[in-house]
Amino acid sequence: MISIKSVLLVEDNSGDARLLREMFKEQDAHESELTHVASMAEAEAFLAKSTVDLILLDLGLPDAQGMDAIRRTRAIAPGVPLVVMTGLDDDALAAQALQEGSQDYLVKGQIEARGLLRAMRYAQERKRLERLKDDFVASVSHELRTPLTSICASLSLLVNNAGGDIPGPAARLIAIAHVNSQRLVRLINDILDIEKMEAGQMPFRQERVELRPLLLQAIEANREFAETCGVRLRMINAAVVDDVKADADRMTQVITNLLSNAIKFSPAGAEVDVAVANDAGTVRLSVRDRGPGIPEDFKARIFERFAQADTSDSRPRGGTGLGLSIVKQIVGRLGGEVGFADAPGGGTVFHVTLPAWGAAKPVVGAELIPDGLQVLLCDDDPQAAAVLEKELQTIVRAAN
């Protein structure tokens, strides 16, 4: 039997927390240590210092709601099995929670002691099987990348006549092999990237990034690919935009994947429109294609790994089905959101929203206190914040 020695319960409702504790006692789960915290901030602080075997997460926390709670939990503890709890008996929400990385979904009011412990054990087993699969994929990918890189480099030299002149028919065959070897290298790199992000092993820097120059560089880098597909790239919004809080390298990857996806699904002679603008403390990047649009039955799966609307061997467009999944993973880790919508007149618009640099506004109590001391007071209760503000000013004046 799987052993669960330590459990972190993240639940702001004291009544629900007490009930869950009683369920543990009822099942004589004395070998399991249950730690209870009431907010996501407390959970993040605890997980930064301690490890647990499983996390029970309420989706209605005061500082993290719904999928945001799951994303933040997975960011700080990507390898820990996660069981989410909510008062909503909603199949769509349950499916979304599982897609975001939870191993089970429990409805409050329907939880009973034996069912809770069973769900925890099943969640741990599911996570173990996920790790075995991911380790296998990562191992195979690593073993493939080295010889593929060597093959690709050798073919590149032959294509550029480094080995001497090659007869026309042979040169065409080498060119085909070179193009396909590059495609395989990109596939391996995508698999390794997404496995690193799933395991929390990919570093992210949160820094000030000028998004517009980054966007223009990415457009220029993808222009040759667009031209080979007969597609034009167009920047339609020249407005000055705020800098964003992001990772420049990862944002380049996001933009490149969105552009590549739009180019592949646009017909020859069409344009891919790129826009970026300020939007209420955030910066919104949009990429529009003029392709056939996304089938209704595929929309719910579009950000899943290896998802393809057309899975037939004869599909006209290549791709691994990993690009949009990587975009979602990166944007989520950067504290942003990604989505899509049908475009007027046909096609699809993908949009990424990121926090603008310096978008945080002063809250009640964030004024200068005498003697040059500046205090940032963070409290979601305006009345309590006002009281604390007065107390702090009184204390500082007394000290002076």
DRENDO-1510 file (C-alpha; in Angstrom, 1 decimal, always signed):
<recs>
REC; n; res; u; v; w
REC; 1; MET; +0.0; +0.0; +0.0 .
REC; 2; ILE; +1.2; +3.5; -0.8 .
REC; 3; SER; +2.4; +5.4; +2.2 .
REC; 4; ILE; +1.3; +9.0; +2.7 .
REC; 5; LYS; +3.2; +10.4; +5.7 .
REC; 6; SER; +2.6; +14.1; +5.3 .
REC; 7; VAL; -0.4; +16.1; +3.9 .
REC; 8; LEU; -0.7; +19.8; +3.4 .
REC; 9; LEU; -4.3; +21.0; +3.7 .
REC; 10; VAL; -4.9; +24.5; +2.1 .
REC; 11; GLU; -8.4; +25.5; +3.3 .
REC; 12; ASP; -9.6; +28.9; +4.5 .
REC; 13; ASN; -12.9; +27.6; +6.0 .
REC; 14; SER; -12.2; +26.5; +9.6 .
REC; 15; GLY; -15.3; +24.3; +9.6 .
REC; 16; ASP; -14.3; +22.4; +6.5 .
REC; 17; ALA; -10.7; +22.0; +7.8 .
REC; 18; ARG; -12.0; +20.7; +11.2 .
REC; 19; LEU; -14.2; +18.2; +9.3 .
REC; 20; LEU; -11.3; +16.9; +7.2 .
REC; 21; ARG; -9.2; +16.5; +10.4 .
REC; 22; GLU; -12.0; +14.4; +11.9 .
REC; 23; MET; -12.1; +12.2; +8.8 .
REC; 24; PHE; -8.4; +11.5; +9.2 .
REC; 25; LYS; -8.9; +10.5; +12.8 .
REC; 26; GLU; -12.0; +8.4; +11.9 .
REC; 27; GLN; -9.9; +6.3; +9.5 .
REC; 28; ASP; -7.1; +6.0; +12.0 .
REC; 29; ALA; -4.7; +7.8; +9.7 .
REC; 30; HIS; -2.3; +8.3; +12.5 .
REC; 31; GLU; +0.7; +7.6; +10.3 .
REC; 32; SER; -0.2; +10.7; +8.3 .
REC; 33; GLU; +0.8; +14.2; +9.6 .
REC; 34; LEU; -1.8; +16.8; +8.5 .
REC; 35; THR; -0.6; +20.4; +8.3 .
REC; 36; HIS; -3.3; +23.1; +7.8 .
REC; 37; VAL; -2.8; +26.6; +6.3 .
REC; 38; ALA; -5.6; +29.0; +5.4 .
REC; 39; SER; -4.2; +30.8; +2.3 .
REC; 40; MET; -2.1; +30.3; -0.8 .
REC; 41; ALA; +0.6; +32.7; +0.6 .
REC; 42; GLU; +0.9; +30.5; +3.7 .
REC; 43; ALA; +1.1; +27.4; +1.5 .
REC; 44; GLU; +3.8; +28.8; -0.7 .
REC; 45; ALA; +5.8; +29.8; +2.4 .
REC; 46; PHE; +5.4; +26.3; +3.9 .
REC; 47; LEU; +6.3; +24.5; +0.7 .
REC; 48; ALA; +9.4; +26.6; +0.2 .
REC; 49; LYS; +10.8; +25.1; +3.4 .
REC; 50; SER; +9.1; +21.7; +3.7 .
REC; 51; THR; +8.2; +18.8; +1.6 .
REC; 52; VAL; +4.9; +16.8; +1.7 .
REC; 53; ASP; +3.6; +13.7; +0.1 .
REC; 54; LEU; +0.2; +15.2; -1.0 .
REC; 55; ILE; -1.7; +18.5; -1.1 .
REC; 56; LEU; -5.4; +19.0; -0.5 .
REC; 57; LEU; -6.3; +22.3; -2.1 .
REC; 58; ASP; -9.5; +24.4; -1.7 .
REC; 59; LEU; -10.2; +26.3; -5.0 .
REC; 60; GLY; -11.9; +29.2; -3.2 .
REC; 61; LEU; -9.0; +30.7; -1.2 .
REC; 62; PRO; -9.0; +34.4; -0.3 .
REC; 63; ASP; -5.8; +35.0; -2.3 .
REC; 64; ALA; -6.2; +32.4; -5.0 .
REC; 65; GLN; -9.3; +31.4; -6.9 .
REC; 66; GLY; -10.0; +28.5; -9.2 .
REC; 67; MET; -7.3; +27.5; -11.7 .
REC; 68; ASP; -5.0; +30.2; -10.4 .
REC; 69; ALA; -4.8; +28.3; -7.1 .
REC; 70; ILE; -3.8; +25.1; -9.0 .
REC; 71; ARG; -1.2; +26.9; -11.1 .
REC; 72; ARG; +0.4; +28.5; -8.1 .
REC; 73; THR; +0.5; +25.3; -6.2 .
REC; 74; ARG; +2.1; +23.4; -9.1 .
REC; 75; ALA; +4.6; +26.2; -9.6 .
REC; 76; ILE; +5.9; +25.8; -6.0 .
REC; 77; ALA; +5.5; +22.0; -5.8 .
REC; 78; PRO; +5.3; +20.5; -9.3 .
REC; 79; GLY; +6.1; +16.9; -8.2 .
REC; 80; VAL; +3.6; +16.6; -5.4 .
REC; 81; PRO; +0.2; +14.9; -6.0 .
REC; 82; LEU; -2.6; +17.4; -5.8 .
REC; 83; VAL; -6.3; +16.8; -4.9 .
REC; 84; VAL; -8.5; +19.8; -5.3 .
REC; 85; MET; -11.8; +20.5; -3.4 .
REC; 86; THR; -14.7; +22.8; -4.2 .
REC; 87; GLY; -18.3; +23.2; -3.4 .
REC; 88; LEU; -19.2; +23.1; -7.1 .
REC; 89; ASP; -20.3; +19.8; -8.7 .
REC; 90; ASP; -19.3; +20.9; -12.1 .
REC; 91; ASP; -17.9; +18.4; -14.7 .
REC; 92; ALA; -16.4; +21.1; -16.9 .
REC; 93; LEU; -14.6; +22.6; -13.9 .
REC; 94; ALA; -13.4; +19.2; -12.9 .
REC; 95; ALA; -12.0; +18.5; -16.4 .
REC; 96; GLN; -10.2; +21.9; -16.4 .
REC; 97; ALA; -8.7; +21.1; -12.9 .
REC; 98; LEU; -7.4; +17.8; -14.2 .
REC; 99; GLN; -6.0; +19.5; -17.3 .
REC; 100; GLU; -4.2; +22.0; -15.1 .
REC; 101; GLY; -2.4; +19.2; -13.3 .
REC; 102; SER; -4.5; +18.0; -10.3 .
REC; 103; GLN; -4.9; +14.3; -9.8 .
REC; 104; ASP; -8.4; +14.3; -8.4 .
REC; 105; TYR; -11.4; +16.6; -7.9 .
REC; 106; LEU; -13.6; +16.3; -4.8 .
REC; 107; VAL; -16.9; +18.0; -4.1 .
REC; 108; LYS; -17.4; +19.3; -0.6 .
REC; 109; GLY; -20.5; +17.9; +1.0 .
REC; 110; GLN; -20.0; +14.7; -0.9 .
REC; 111; ILE; -16.7; +13.8; +0.8 .
REC; 112; GLU; -16.7; +10.9; +3.3 .
REC; 113; ALA; -13.7; +9.6; +5.2 .
REC; 114; ARG; -13.0; +6.4; +3.3 .
REC; 115; GLY; -13.5; +8.1; +0.0 .
REC; 116; LEU; -11.1; +10.9; +1.0 .
REC; 117; LEU; -8.3; +8.5; +1.8 .
REC; 118; ARG; -9.0; +6.4; -1.3 .
REC; 119; ALA; -8.8; +9.6; -3.4 .
REC; 120; MET; -5.5; +10.5; -1.8 .
REC; 121; ARG; -4.0; +7.1; -2.5 .
REC; 122; TYR; -5.2; +7.0; -6.1 .
REC; 123; ALA; -3.8; +10.6; -6.6 .
REC; 124; GLN; -0.4; +9.5; -5.4 .
REC; 125; GLU; -0.4; +6.4; -7.7 .
REC; 126; ARG; -1.5; +8.5; -10.7 .
REC; 127; LYS; +1.3; +11.0; -10.0 .
REC; 128; ARG; +3.8; +8.1; -9.7 .
REC; 129; LEU; +2.7; +6.7; -13.1 .
REC; 130; GLU; +3.0; +10.2; -14.6 .
REC; 131; ARG; +6.5; +10.5; -13.4 .
REC; 132; LEU; +7.5; +7.1; -14.8 .
REC; 133; LYS; +6.1; +8.1; -18.2 .
REC; 134; ASP; +7.7; +11.6; -18.1 .
REC; 135; ASP; +11.1; +10.1; -17.1 .
REC; 136; PHE; +10.9; +7.6; -20.0 .
REC; 137; VAL; +10.0; +10.3; -22.5 .
REC; 138; ALA; +12.7; +12.6; -21.2 .
REC; 139; SER; +15.3; +9.8; -21.2 .
REC; 140; VAL; +14.5; +8.8; -24.8 .
REC; 141; SER; +14.5; +12.5; -25.9 .
REC; 142; HIS; +17.9; +13.1; -24.4 .
REC; 143; GLU; +19.3; +10.0; -26.0 .
REC; 144; LEU; +17.9; +11.0; -29.4 .
REC; 145; ARG; +19.0; +14.7; -29.3 .
REC; 146; THR; +22.8; +14.1; -29.4 .
REC; 147; PRO; +22.9; +11.9; -32.6 .
REC; 148; LEU; +20.2; +14.0; -34.2 .
REC; 149; THR; +22.1; +17.2; -33.7 .
REC; 150; SER; +25.2; +15.6; -35.2 .
REC; 151; ILE; +23.2; +14.3; -38.2 .
REC; 152; CYS; +21.5; +17.7; -38.7 .
REC; 153; ALA; +24.9; +19.5; -38.6 .
REC; 154; SER; +26.5; +17.0; -41.1 .
REC; 155; LEU; +23.6; +17.4; -43.5 .
REC; 156; SER; +23.8; +21.2; -43.2 .
REC; 157; LEU; +27.5; +21.0; -44.2 .
REC; 158; LEU; +26.6; +18.9; -47.2 .
REC; 159; VAL; +23.8; +21.2; -48.2 .
REC; 160; ASN; +26.3; +24.1; -48.3 .
REC; 161; ASN; +28.8; +22.0; -50.3 .
REC; 162; ALA; +31.3; +21.7; -47.5 .
REC; 163; GLY; +32.1; +18.2; -48.8 .
REC; 164; GLY; +32.4; +19.3; -52.4 .
REC; 165; ASP; +29.9; +19.5; -55.3 .
REC; 166; ILE; +27.1; +17.0; -55.1 .
REC; 167; PRO; +25.1; +15.9; -58.2 .
REC; 168; GLY; +21.6; +17.5; -58.5 .
REC; 169; PRO; +19.5; +14.4; -57.6 .
REC; 170; ALA; +21.6; +13.6; -54.6 .
REC; 171; ALA; +21.6; +17.3; -53.5 .
REC; 172; ARG; +17.8; +17.3; -53.5 .
REC; 173; LEU; +17.7; +14.1; -51.4 .
REC; 174; ILE; +20.2; +15.6; -48.9 .
REC; 175; ALA; +18.1; +18.9; -48.7 .
REC; 176; ILE; +15.0; +16.8; -47.9 .
REC; 177; ALA; +16.9; +14.9; -45.2 .
REC; 178; HIS; +18.2; +18.2; -43.8 .
REC; 179; VAL; +14.8; +19.8; -43.5 .
REC; 180; ASN; +13.3; +16.7; -41.8 .
REC; 181; SER; +16.3; +16.3; -39.4 .
REC; 182; GLN; +15.7; +19.9; -38.3 .
REC; 183; ARG; +12.0; +19.1; -37.7 .
REC; 184; LEU; +13.0; +16.2; -35.5 .
REC; 185; VAL; +15.4; +18.3; -33.5 .
REC; 186; ARG; +12.6; +20.9; -32.9 .
REC; 187; LEU; +10.3; +18.1; -31.8 .
REC; 188; ILE; +12.9; +16.8; -29.3 .
REC; 189; ASN; +13.6; +20.2; -28.0 .
REC; 190; ASP; +9.9; +20.9; -27.5 .
REC; 191; ILE; +9.4; +17.6; -25.6 .
REC; 192; LEU; +12.4; +18.4; -23.3 .
REC; 193; ASP; +11.2; +21.9; -22.7 .
REC; 194; ILE; +7.7; +20.9; -21.7 .
REC; 195; GLU; +9.0; +18.0; -19.5 .
REC; 196; LYS; +11.3; +20.5; -17.7 .
REC; 197; MET; +8.4; +22.9; -17.1 .
REC; 198; GLU; +6.2; +20.1; -15.8 .
REC; 199; ALA; +8.9; +19.0; -13.4 .
REC; 200; GLY; +9.6; +22.6; -12.3 .
REC; 201; GLN; +13.2; +22.4; -13.6 .
REC; 202; MET; +13.1; +25.2; -16.1 .
REC; 203; PRO; +14.4; +28.5; -14.5 .
REC; 204; PHE; +12.3; +31.6; -15.0 .
REC; 205; ARG; +13.6; +35.2; -14.4 .
REC; 206; GLN; +11.0; +37.8; -13.4 .
REC; 207; GLU; +12.5; +41.0; -14.9 .
REC; 208; ARG; +11.5; +44.1; -16.7 .
REC; 209; VAL; +11.1; +43.3; -20.4 .
REC; 210; GLU; +10.4; +45.7; -23.3 .
REC; 211; LEU; +7.8; +43.6; -25.1 .
REC; 212; ARG; +7.5; +45.6; -28.3 .
REC; 213; PRO; +11.2; +45.3; -29.4 .
REC; 214; LEU; +11.1; +41.6; -28.5 .
REC; 215; LEU; +8.0; +41.2; -30.6 .
REC; 216; LEU; +9.6; +42.9; -33.6 .
REC; 217; GLN; +12.7; +40.7; -33.3 .
REC; 218; ALA; +10.5; +37.6; -33.2 .
REC; 219; ILE; +8.6; +38.7; -36.3 .
REC; 220; GLU; +11.8; +39.3; -38.2 .
REC; 221; ALA; +13.2; +35.9; -37.2 .
REC; 222; ASN; +10.0; +34.2; -38.4 .
REC; 223; ARG; +9.7; +36.2; -41.7 .
REC; 224; GLU; +11.6; +33.7; -43.8 .
REC; 225; PHE; +9.3; +30.8; -42.6 .
REC; 226; ALA; +6.3; +32.9; -43.3 .
REC; 227; GLU; +7.5; +33.7; -46.9 .
REC; 228; THR; +8.1; +30.0; -47.6 .
REC; 229; CYS; +4.4; +29.5; -46.7 .
REC; 230; GLY; +3.3; +32.5; -48.8 .
REC; 231; VAL; +2.1; +34.3; -45.7 .
REC; 232; ARG; +2.8; +38.0; -44.7 .
REC; 233; LEU; +3.5; +39.1; -41.1 .
REC; 234; ARG; +2.0; +42.5; -40.2 .
REC; 235; MET; +2.2; +44.6; -37.1 .
REC; 236; ILE; -1.1; +46.5; -36.9 .
REC; 237; ASN; -0.7; +48.3; -33.7 .
REC; 238; ALA; +2.1; +50.8; -33.4 .
REC; 239; ALA; +1.1; +52.2; -30.0 .
REC; 240; VAL; +3.6; +52.6; -27.2 .
REC; 241; VAL; +3.1; +49.9; -24.6 .
REC; 242; ASP; +4.2; +49.4; -21.1 .
REC; 243; ASP; +7.1; +47.1; -20.2 .
REC; 244; VAL; +6.0; +43.7; -18.8 .
REC; 245; LYS; +7.2; +41.6; -15.9 .
REC; 246; ALA; +8.4; +38.5; -17.6 .
REC; 247; ASP; +11.4; +36.4; -18.8 .
REC; 248; ALA; +12.7; +37.7; -22.1 .
REC; 249; ASP; +13.9; +34.3; -23.4 .
REC; 250; ARG; +10.7; +32.5; -22.5 .
REC; 251; MET; +8.6; +35.3; -24.0 .
REC; 252; THR; +10.5; +35.0; -27.3 .
REC; 253; GLN; +9.5; +31.3; -27.2 .
REC; 254; VAL; +5.9; +32.2; -26.6 .
REC; 255; ILE; +5.8; +34.7; -29.5 .
REC; 256; THR; +7.6; +32.3; -31.8 .
REC; 257; ASN; +5.2; +29.5; -31.1 .
REC; 258; LEU; +2.1; +31.7; -31.6 .
REC; 259; LEU; +3.5; +33.1; -34.9 .
REC; 260; SER; +4.5; +29.6; -36.1 .
REC; 261; ASN; +1.0; +28.3; -35.3 .
REC; 262; ALA; -0.7; +31.2; -37.1 .
REC; 263; ILE; +1.6; +30.9; -40.2 .
REC; 264; LYS; +0.9; +27.2; -40.5 .
REC; 265; PHE; -2.8; +27.6; -40.4 .
REC; 266; SER; -3.1; +30.6; -42.7 .
REC; 267; PRO; -3.6; +30.0; -46.5 .
REC; 268; ALA; -1.1; +31.2; -49.0 .
REC; 269; GLY; -1.5; +34.9; -49.7 .
REC; 270; ALA; -3.0; +35.7; -46.3 .
REC; 271; GLU; -1.7; +38.0; -43.5 .
REC; 272; VAL; -1.0; +37.2; -39.9 .
REC; 273; ASP; -1.8; +40.3; -37.8 .
REC; 274; VAL; +0.2; +41.0; -34.6 .
REC; 275; ALA; -1.0; +43.6; -32.1 .
REC; 276; VAL; +0.1; +44.7; -28.7 .
REC; 277; ALA; -1.5; +47.3; -26.4 .
REC; 278; ASN; -2.0; +48.4; -22.8 .
REC; 279; ASP; -5.1; +47.0; -21.0 .
REC; 280; ALA; -5.9; +48.2; -17.4 .
REC; 281; GLY; -2.6; +47.4; -15.7 .
REC; 282; THR; -1.7; +44.6; -18.1 .
REC; 283; VAL; -0.2; +44.3; -21.6 .
REC; 284; ARG; -2.2; +42.3; -24.2 .
REC; 285; LEU; -0.5; +40.6; -27.1 .
REC; 286; SER; -2.7; +39.3; -29.9 .
REC; 287; VAL; -1.8; +37.1; -32.9 .
REC; 288; ARG; -4.5; +36.6; -35.6 .
REC; 289; ASP; -4.5; +34.1; -38.4 .
REC; 290; ARG; -6.9; +33.7; -41.3 .
REC; 291; GLY; -7.2; +30.0; -41.3 .
REC; 292; PRO; -10.2; +27.7; -41.1 .
REC; 293; GLY; -10.7; +28.3; -37.4 .
REC; 294; ILE; -10.8; +25.9; -34.5 .
REC; 295; PRO; -13.4; +23.1; -34.6 .
REC; 296; GLU; -15.9; +23.3; -31.7 .
REC; 297; ASP; -15.1; +19.8; -30.5 .
REC; 298; PHE; -11.4; +20.6; -30.3 .
REC; 299; LYS; -11.5; +23.9; -28.5 .
REC; 300; ALA; -11.5; +22.3; -25.0 .
REC; 301; ARG; -8.3; +20.4; -25.8 .
REC; 302; ILE; -6.3; +23.0; -27.7 .
REC; 303; PHE; -3.8; +23.6; -25.0 .
REC; 304; GLU; -3.2; +19.9; -24.2 .
REC; 305; ARG; +0.1; +18.2; -25.1 .
REC; 306; PHE; +0.2; +16.6; -28.5 .
REC; 307; ALA; -3.3; +17.9; -29.3 .
REC; 308; GLN; -4.1; +18.0; -33.0 .
REC; 309; ALA; -7.4; +18.9; -34.6 .
REC; 310; ASP; -6.5; +16.7; -37.5 .
REC; 311; THR; -4.8; +13.5; -36.4 .
REC; 312; SER; -4.8; +11.8; -39.8 .
REC; 313; ASP; -1.5; +10.7; -41.4 .
REC; 314; SER; -2.4; +12.8; -44.4 .
REC; 315; ARG; -3.0; +16.1; -42.7 .
REC; 316; PRO; -1.6; +19.0; -44.7 .
REC; 317; ARG; +0.1; +20.9; -41.9 .
REC; 318; GLY; +3.0; +19.5; -39.8 .
REC; 319; GLY; +3.5; +20.0; -36.1 .
REC; 320; THR; +3.8; +18.2; -32.9 .
REC; 321; GLY; +0.8; +19.6; -31.0 .
REC; 322; LEU; +3.2; +20.9; -28.3 .
REC; 323; GLY; +3.6; +24.6; -29.3 .
REC; 324; LEU; +0.4; +25.9; -27.7 .
REC; 325; SER; +0.9; +23.7; -24.6 .
REC; 326; ILE; +4.3; +25.2; -24.1 .
REC; 327; VAL; +2.8; +28.7; -24.5 .
REC; 328; LYS; +0.2; +28.0; -21.8 .
REC; 329; GLN; +2.9; +26.6; -19.4 .
REC; 330; ILE; +5.2; +29.6; -19.9 .
REC; 331; VAL; +2.5; +32.2; -19.6 .
REC; 332; GLY; +1.1; +30.6; -16.5 .
REC; 333; ARG; +4.5; +30.5; -14.8 .
REC; 334; LEU; +4.9; +34.2; -15.7 .
REC; 335; GLY; +1.6; +35.1; -13.9 .
REC; 336; GLY; -0.3; +35.8; -17.2 .
REC; 337; GLU; -3.2; +34.3; -19.1 .
REC; 338; VAL; -3.6; +32.9; -22.6 .
REC; 339; GLY; -6.7; +32.4; -24.5 .
REC; 340; PHE; -8.3; +32.5; -28.0 .
REC; 341; ALA; -11.4; +33.5; -29.8 .
REC; 342; ASP; -12.9; +33.2; -33.3 .
REC; 343; ALA; -11.9; +36.2; -35.4 .
REC; 344; PRO; -14.5; +38.3; -37.2 .
REC; 345; GLY; -14.5; +37.2; -40.8 .
REC; 346; GLY; -12.7; +33.9; -40.2 .
REC; 347; GLY; -9.6; +32.6; -38.5 .
REC; 348; THR; -8.6; +32.7; -34.8 .
REC; 349; VAL; -7.1; +35.3; -32.5 .
REC; 350; PHE; -4.8; +34.0; -29.8 .
REC; 351; HIS; -4.1; +36.5; -27.0 .
REC; 352; VAL; -1.6; +36.6; -24.1 .
REC; 353; THR; -2.1; +39.0; -21.2 .
REC; 354; LEU; +0.8; +39.8; -18.9 .
REC; 355; PRO; +1.2; +42.1; -15.9 .
REC; 356; ALA; +2.6; +45.4; -16.8 .
REC; 357; TRP; +5.8; +46.4; -15.0 .
REC; 358; GLY; +5.0; +48.7; -12.1 .
REC; 359; ALA; +1.3; +48.0; -12.5 .
REC; 360; ALA; +0.8; +47.4; -8.7 .
REC; 361; LYS; -1.0; +50.4; -7.3 .
REC; 362; PRO; -0.6; +51.8; -3.8 .
REC; 363; VAL; -3.2; +50.3; -1.5 .
REC; 364; VAL; -4.8; +52.1; +1.5 .
REC; 365; GLY; -2.1; +52.9; +3.9 .
REC; 366; ALA; +0.7; +53.1; +1.4 .
REC; 367; GLU; +1.6; +56.7; +2.1 .
REC; 368; LEU; +4.8; +58.2; +3.3 .
REC; 369; ILE; +5.2; +58.0; +7.1 .
REC; 370; PRO; +7.1; +60.8; +8.8 .
REC; 371; ASP; +10.8; +60.8; +8.9 .
REC; 372; GLY; +11.1; +59.5; +5.3 .
REC; 373; LEU; +10.1; +55.9; +6.1 .
REC; 374; GLN; +7.9; +54.3; +3.4 .
REC; 375; VAL; +5.7; +51.4; +4.2 .
REC; 376; LEU; +3.6; +49.2; +1.8 .
REC; 377; LEU; +0.6; +47.9; +3.6 .
REC; 378; CYS; -1.2; +45.0; +1.8 .
REC; 379; ASP; -4.6; +44.2; +3.2 .
REC; 380; ASP; -7.8; +43.3; +1.3 .
REC; 381; ASP; -10.0; +44.9; +4.1 .
REC; 382; PRO; -10.0; +48.7; +3.6 .
REC; 383; GLN; -11.2; +49.4; +7.1 .
REC; 384; ALA; -8.6; +47.3; +8.8 .
REC; 385; ALA; -5.9; +48.8; +6.5 .
REC; 386; ALA; -7.0; +52.4; +7.5 .
REC; 387; VAL; -6.8; +51.4; +11.2 .
REC; 388; LEU; -3.3; +49.9; +10.7 .
REC; 389; GLU; -2.2; +53.0; +8.8 .
REC; 390; LYS; -3.1; +55.3; +11.7 .
REC; 391; GLU; -1.4; +53.0; +14.2 .
REC; 392; LEU; +1.8; +52.9; +12.2 .
REC; 393; GLN; +1.8; +56.7; +11.9 .
REC; 394; THR; +1.2; +57.0; +15.6 .
REC; 395; ILE; +4.1; +54.6; +16.4 .
REC; 396; VAL; +6.6; +56.4; +14.2 .
REC; 397; ARG; +5.6; +59.9; +15.5 .
REC; 398; ALA; +6.1; +58.6; +19.1 .
REC; 399; ALA; +9.5; +57.2; +18.2 .
REC; 400; ASN; +10.5; +60.6; +16.8 .
</recs>
